[in-house]
Amino acid sequence: MPNAKTPDRLAGYEHRYRELAEQLATIGLIHSGSVTRRYTHCANPGCKCHADPPQPHGPYDQWTAKINGKTVTRRLSPAEAELYNEWIANDRQLRRIIKQMRQIAAKAAALKLKHLADQ
């Protein structure tokens, strides 16, 4: 005999799934990779970056990502770094939402399959 709460649980899963799908529409531009702040040392032996204590050059913002299996790094202006950080945060939010959608879909699918087998 099917569980009387099955339709309610299924409706709850479907409602939550639709809420998450609506959140996807609000996400802005996305981009992969990461932004890091770097300090560098030059090849000039008399430079302050080789002093004691060293005073490295920078900070410099860099974006790094894997593209076609190769690591690509690009130096960014402060304005570019701000945009990349926003886009990367959007990408992470997108991935979190999709992960939640997959979990809910798996629960709903298991419930539907169980309900079908019980009939």
Backbone as a chain_set.jsonl record, in Angstrom:
{"seq": "MPNAKTPDRLAGYEHRYRELAEQLATIGLIHSGSVTRRYTHCANPGCKCHADPPQPHGPYDQWTAKINGKTVTRRLSPAEAELYNEWIANDRQLRRIIKQMRQIAAKAAALKLKHLADQ", "coords": {"N": [[0.842, -1.184, 0.0], [0.653, 2.208, -0.928], [2.348, 4.949, 0.604], [0.543, 7.445, 2.301], [1.581, 9.963, 2.559], [3.274, 10.359, 0.475], [2.488, 11.842, -1.946], [2.446, 14.443, -0.834], [5.086, 14.795, 0.042], [6.399, 14.592, -2.402], [5.321, 16.801, -3.735], [6.419, 18.806, -2.139], [9.165, 18.461, -2.708], [9.133, 19.097, -5.451], [8.263, 21.745, -5.349], [10.376, 23.009, -3.959], [12.422, 22.51, -5.795], [11.569, 24.057, -7.98], [11.784, 26.593, -6.801], [14.575, 26.789, -6.519], [15.28, 26.699, -9.227], [14.258, 29.144, -10.058], [16.016, 30.831, -8.747], [18.289, 30.505, -10.273], [17.884, 32.113, -12.476], [18.484, 34.616, -11.547], [21.157, 34.882, -11.268], [24.126, 36.517, -12.142], [26.63, 37.201, -14.667], [28.939, 34.524, -15.229], [32.101, 33.017, -14.437], [34.957, 30.946, -14.721], [37.74, 29.839, -12.663], [40.198, 31.483, -10.544], [41.004, 34.28, -8.449], [43.927, 35.7, -7.327], [46.118, 37.39, -5.051], [49.284, 38.536, -5.616], [52.773, 38.78, -4.806], [55.926, 39.74, -6.045], [59.347, 38.906, -6.93], [62.133, 40.402, -8.445], [64.747, 40.132, -10.992], [66.854, 41.777, -10.509], [69.661, 42.183, -8.605], [70.222, 44.25, -6.781], [67.869, 45.303, -5.99], [65.124, 46.373, -3.879], [63.506, 44.237, -3.336], [65.141, 42.163, -2.756], [66.325, 42.805, -0.433], [67.151, 42.885, 3.13], [64.97, 43.065, 5.624], [63.128, 41.483, 2.926], [61.361, 43.411, 0.452], [58.972, 42.784, -1.402], [57.736, 43.22, -4.824], [54.573, 44.57, -5.694], [51.233, 44.583, -4.324], [49.915, 42.345, -6.85], [47.065, 41.555, -8.714], [45.962, 38.454, -9.913], [44.402, 36.402, -12.331], [43.641, 33.007, -12.648], [43.122, 30.043, -14.468], [42.06, 26.834, -15.75], [42.235, 26.154, -19.104], [41.297, 24.401, -21.828], [42.83, 22.256, -20.837], [45.177, 23.477, -20.103], [46.96, 25.607, -17.868], [46.139, 28.919, -17.452], [47.218, 32.18, -16.868], [46.626, 35.508, -15.933], [47.428, 38.886, -15.489], [45.647, 41.3, -13.611], [43.87, 44.413, -13.587], [42.876, 46.5, -10.784], [40.082, 47.036, -11.099], [39.334, 45.066, -12.951], [39.901, 42.795, -11.427], [37.974, 42.998, -9.437], [35.62, 42.591, -10.943], [36.097, 39.968, -11.939], [36.171, 38.561, -9.501], [33.499, 38.849, -8.703], [32.177, 37.483, -10.819], [33.236, 34.909, -10.537], [32.303, 34.275, -7.997], [29.583, 34.209, -8.611], [29.588, 31.973, -10.284], [30.248, 29.97, -8.45], [27.995, 30.097, -6.808], [26.055, 29.294, -8.646], [26.876, 26.633, -9.076], [26.448, 25.594, -6.477], [23.643, 25.806, -6.273], [22.81, 24.133, -8.373], [23.821, 21.718, -7.429], [22.188, 21.359, -5.181], [19.742, 21.125, -6.521], [20.136, 18.737, -7.913], [20.291, 16.94, -5.751], [17.705, 17.139, -4.67], [16.218, 16.337, -6.891], [17.07, 13.688, -7.076], [15.997, 12.609, -4.721], [13.253, 12.99, -5.254], [12.99, 11.427, -7.56], [13.587, 8.864, -6.541], [11.445, 8.573, -4.789], [9.265, 8.653, -6.588], [9.833, 6.361, -8.126], [9.656, 4.375, -6.167], [6.975, 4.678, -5.474], [5.813, 3.94, -7.866], [6.601, 1.256, -8.032], [5.181, 0.25, -5.89], [2.61, 0.204, -6.753]], "CA": [[0.0, 0.0, 0.0], [1.468, 3.414, -0.991], [2.323, 5.857, 1.746], [-0.364, 8.572, 2.053], [2.34, 11.215, 2.556], [4.112, 10.407, -0.718], [2.197, 13.008, -2.804], [2.846, 15.671, -0.145], [6.555, 14.887, -0.007], [6.76, 14.846, -3.795], [4.96, 18.202, -4.006], [7.427, 19.617, -1.459], [10.4, 18.399, -3.501], [8.942, 19.833, -6.706], [8.192, 23.168, -5.003], [11.744, 23.459, -3.655], [13.16, 22.443, -7.051], [11.18, 25.245, -8.756], [12.383, 27.761, -6.139], [15.989, 26.823, -6.89], [15.354, 27.041, -10.647], [14.042, 30.586, -10.148], [17.247, 31.495, -8.305], [19.254, 30.454, -11.375], [17.639, 33.245, -13.375], [18.963, 35.869, -10.96], [22.62, 34.884, -11.223], [24.737, 37.322, -13.202], [27.659, 36.542, -15.476], [29.769, 33.55, -14.514], [33.439, 32.776, -14.987], [35.716, 29.957, -13.955], [39.071, 30.249, -12.242], [40.349, 32.112, -9.236], [41.79, 35.513, -8.415], [44.843, 35.724, -6.189], [46.965, 38.578, -4.912], [50.67, 38.058, -5.636], [53.94, 39.65, -4.645], [56.977, 39.133, -6.859], [60.759, 39.291, -6.796], [62.709, 40.591, -9.779], [66.084, 39.572, -11.202], [67.85, 42.793, -10.189], [70.166, 41.851, -7.271], [70.262, 45.406, -5.905], [66.5, 45.788, -5.775], [64.607, 46.263, -2.515], [62.836, 42.945, -3.132], [66.165, 41.223, -2.283], [66.9, 43.376, 0.791], [66.876, 42.148, 4.365], [63.973, 42.113, 5.116], [62.736, 41.754, 1.534], [60.156, 44.193, 0.167], [58.617, 42.342, -2.76], [56.929, 44.073, -5.696], [53.158, 44.212, -5.695], [50.557, 43.362, -4.759], [49.329, 42.253, -8.176], [45.967, 40.598, -8.8], [46.082, 37.555, -11.057], [43.351, 35.418, -12.583], [44.189, 31.744, -13.114], [42.109, 29.038, -14.783], [42.429, 25.787, -16.715], [41.543, 26.302, -20.379], [41.723, 23.32, -22.729], [43.846, 21.452, -20.187], [46.377, 24.258, -19.787], [46.773, 26.67, -16.896], [46.29, 30.253, -18.025], [47.292, 33.204, -15.831], [46.584, 36.859, -16.494], [47.463, 39.961, -14.491], [44.419, 42.086, -13.676], [43.789, 45.721, -12.933], [41.946, 46.387, -9.646], [38.69, 46.983, -11.579], [39.131, 43.737, -13.535], [39.894, 41.832, -10.326], [36.662, 43.097, -8.795], [34.658, 41.914, -11.822], [36.362, 38.526, -11.938], [35.727, 38.025, -8.203], [32.027, 38.775, -8.758], [31.785, 36.425, -11.747], [33.621, 33.621, -9.947], [31.333, 34.041, -6.918], [28.344, 33.797, -9.281], [29.791, 30.597, -10.75], [30.168, 29.099, -7.27], [26.591, 30.06, -6.399], [25.395, 28.447, -9.644], [27.217, 25.237, -8.786], [25.754, 25.198, -5.235], [22.224, 25.634, -6.566], [22.652, 22.931, -9.191], [24.053, 20.573, -6.541], [20.957, 21.185, -4.407], [18.712, 20.641, -7.438], [20.404, 17.318, -8.157], [19.924, 16.188, -4.551], [16.246, 17.112, -4.59], [15.742, 15.513, -8.0], [17.335, 12.29, -6.738], [14.987, 12.211, -3.733], [11.961, 12.924, -5.938], [13.017, 10.266, -8.448], [13.484, 7.66, -5.713], [10.081, 8.528, -4.286], [8.396, 8.283, -7.713], [10.092, 4.962, -8.484], [9.104, 3.547, -5.092], [5.526, 4.762, -5.611], [5.473, 3.149, -9.065], [6.786, -0.171, -7.681], [4.151, -0.125, -4.919], [1.285, 0.127, -7.385]], "C": [[0.889, 1.25, 0.0], [1.282, 4.279, 0.247], [1.456, 7.069, 1.393], [0.392, 9.89, 1.973], [3.208, 11.368, 1.307], [3.77, 11.597, -1.615], [2.602, 14.333, -2.157], [4.355, 15.871, -0.2], [7.01, 15.232, -1.419], [6.451, 16.296, -4.169], [5.969, 19.143, -3.345], [8.747, 19.645, -2.218], [10.264, 19.233, -4.771], [8.879, 21.342, -6.457], [9.6, 23.724, -4.744], [12.599, 23.489, -4.925], [12.85, 23.68, -7.902], [11.753, 26.527, -8.138], [13.858, 27.906, -6.525], [16.157, 27.212, -8.352], [15.138, 28.537, -10.849], [15.294, 31.356, -9.722], [18.295, 31.522, -9.418], [19.112, 31.664, -12.286], [18.201, 34.555, -12.837], [20.491, 35.961, -10.921], [23.156, 35.672, -12.41], [25.734, 36.5, -14.018], [28.481, 35.597, -14.608], [31.113, 33.418, -15.207], [34.147, 31.765, -14.11], [37.061, 30.549, -13.542], [39.084, 30.82, -10.847], [41.211, 33.363, -9.391], [42.649, 35.469, -7.156], [45.633, 37.019, -6.209], [48.401, 38.08, -4.752], [51.66, 39.181, -5.374], [55.077, 38.966, -5.386], [58.36, 39.656, -6.485], [61.328, 39.386, -8.203], [64.121, 39.989, -9.847], [67.202, 40.558, -10.848], [68.371, 42.561, -8.76], [70.187, 43.027, -6.305], [68.885, 45.947, -5.547], [66.056, 45.558, -4.331], [63.908, 44.929, -2.254], [63.823, 41.868, -2.669], [66.819, 41.711, -0.985], [66.595, 42.479, 1.994], [66.224, 43.114, 5.348], [63.547, 42.483, 3.692], [61.436, 42.56, 1.459], [59.711, 43.87, -1.256], [57.756, 43.353, -3.507], [55.466, 43.626, -5.604], [52.407, 44.946, -4.614], [49.989, 43.497, -6.171], [48.215, 41.22, -8.12], [46.152, 39.771, -10.068], [44.885, 36.626, -11.116], [44.02, 34.184, -13.156], [43.049, 30.768, -13.351], [42.702, 27.993, -15.709], [41.586, 25.99, -17.964], [42.134, 25.285, -21.346], [42.896, 22.536, -22.147], [45.123, 22.191, -19.831], [46.038, 25.35, -18.785], [47.086, 28.005, -17.551], [46.262, 31.252, -16.876], [47.353, 34.566, -16.502], [46.602, 37.865, -15.361], [46.249, 40.863, -14.717], [44.605, 43.462, -13.051], [42.858, 45.55, -11.726], [40.481, 46.289, -10.075], [38.384, 45.615, -12.185], [39.048, 42.673, -12.444], [38.547, 41.83, -9.619], [35.595, 42.382, -9.627], [34.853, 40.405, -11.811], [35.916, 37.898, -10.617], [34.212, 37.875, -8.166], [31.576, 37.607, -9.634], [32.098, 35.036, -11.19], [32.69, 33.278, -8.788], [29.993, 33.601, -7.504], [28.433, 32.351, -9.75], [29.68, 29.613, -9.584], [28.728, 28.983, -6.777], [25.797, 29.169, -7.357], [25.639, 26.978, -9.352], [26.531, 24.736, -7.514], [24.274, 24.926, -5.491], [21.991, 24.364, -7.37], [22.877, 21.675, -8.348], [22.8, 20.288, -5.713], [19.835, 20.633, -5.284], [18.899, 19.157, -7.727], [19.995, 16.462, -6.964], [18.411, 16.059, -4.428], [15.674, 16.229, -5.691], [15.96, 14.028, -7.71], [16.321, 11.78, -5.723], [13.62, 12.046, -4.386], [11.9, 11.699, -6.849], [12.877, 8.974, -7.66], [12.069, 7.487, -5.194], [9.109, 8.094, -5.386], [8.58, 6.82, -8.091], [9.518, 4.008, -7.442], [7.58, 3.521, -5.21], [5.055, 3.909, -6.797], [5.578, 1.651, -8.757], [5.702, -0.652, -6.721], [2.78, -0.285, -5.549], [1.012, -1.227, -7.966]], "O": [[1.789, 1.356, 0.833], [0.207, 4.326, 0.845], [1.609, 7.654, 0.321], [-0.106, 10.845, 1.377], [3.817, 12.42, 1.112], [4.684, 12.316, -2.019], [3.052, 15.246, -2.848], [4.84, 16.974, -0.455], [7.898, 16.062, -1.608], [7.247, 16.942, -4.85], [6.334, 20.165, -3.926], [9.373, 20.695, -2.363], [11.17, 19.988, -5.124], [9.384, 22.127, -7.261], [9.959, 24.784, -5.256], [13.41, 24.397, -5.104], [13.756, 24.281, -8.478], [12.159, 27.438, -8.859], [14.327, 29.005, -6.82], [17.068, 27.966, -8.691], [15.767, 29.139, -11.719], [15.593, 32.413, -10.277], [19.096, 32.453, -9.496], [20.102, 32.179, -12.805], [18.376, 35.509, -13.596], [21.044, 37.006, -10.58], [22.695, 35.509, -13.54], [25.679, 35.271, -14.046], [28.69, 35.838, -13.419], [31.244, 33.674, -16.404], [33.954, 31.739, -12.895], [37.461, 31.614, -14.011], [38.135, 30.674, -10.076], [42.018, 33.489, -10.312], [42.148, 35.229, -6.058], [45.794, 37.655, -7.251], [48.693, 37.292, -3.852], [51.416, 40.349, -5.674], [55.183, 37.74, -5.359], [58.513, 40.686, -5.828], [61.037, 38.546, -9.054], [64.612, 39.414, -8.876], [68.378, 40.195, -10.887], [67.616, 42.721, -7.801], [70.17, 42.806, -5.094], [68.778, 46.963, -4.859], [66.553, 44.66, -3.652], [63.734, 44.529, -1.103], [63.411, 40.79, -2.242], [67.764, 41.091, -0.497], [65.891, 41.474, 1.891], [66.944, 43.958, 5.881], [63.6, 43.65, 3.303], [60.541, 42.408, 2.29], [60.035, 44.594, -2.197], [57.131, 44.225, -2.904], [55.178, 42.439, -5.452], [52.954, 45.885, -4.036], [49.635, 44.586, -6.624], [48.388, 40.141, -7.553], [46.454, 40.297, -11.139], [44.412, 36.128, -10.095], [44.867, 34.287, -14.043], [42.123, 30.67, -12.546], [43.714, 28.231, -16.368], [40.358, 25.996, -17.891], [43.329, 25.314, -21.64], [43.838, 22.191, -22.86], [46.06, 21.587, -19.307], [44.962, 25.946, -18.843], [48.157, 28.196, -18.128], [45.389, 31.184, -16.01], [48.041, 34.752, -17.506], [45.872, 37.715, -14.381], [45.872, 41.15, -15.853], [45.387, 43.645, -12.118], [42.127, 44.562, -11.651], [39.716, 45.534, -9.475], [37.306, 45.063, -11.964], [38.227, 41.759, -12.523], [38.04, 40.773, -9.245], [34.764, 41.655, -9.083], [33.889, 39.65, -11.687], [35.339, 36.81, -10.619], [33.7, 36.88, -7.653], [30.701, 36.835, -9.244], [31.313, 34.103, -11.356], [32.326, 32.116, -8.613], [29.338, 32.717, -6.952], [27.471, 31.592, -9.63], [29.084, 28.545, -9.724], [28.289, 27.905, -6.376], [24.96, 28.379, -6.921], [24.71, 26.172, -9.38], [26.08, 23.591, -7.464], [23.718, 23.947, -4.994], [21.07, 23.602, -7.075], [22.188, 20.673, -8.541], [22.395, 19.136, -5.559], [19.067, 19.775, -4.848], [17.926, 18.405, -7.779], [19.422, 15.386, -7.136], [17.9, 14.983, -4.116], [14.745, 15.458, -5.449], [15.12, 13.201, -8.063], [15.836, 10.655, -5.839], [12.908, 11.081, -4.11], [10.879, 11.014, -6.905], [12.13, 8.082, -8.062], [11.549, 6.372, -5.165], [8.232, 7.264, -5.147], [7.604, 6.114, -8.348], [8.964, 2.964, -7.783], [6.963, 2.466, -5.065], [4.022, 3.243, -6.723], [4.726, 0.871, -9.183], [5.341, -1.829, -6.733], [1.879, -0.855, -4.933], [-0.058, -1.453, -8.531]]}, "num_chains": 1, "name": "protein.A"}
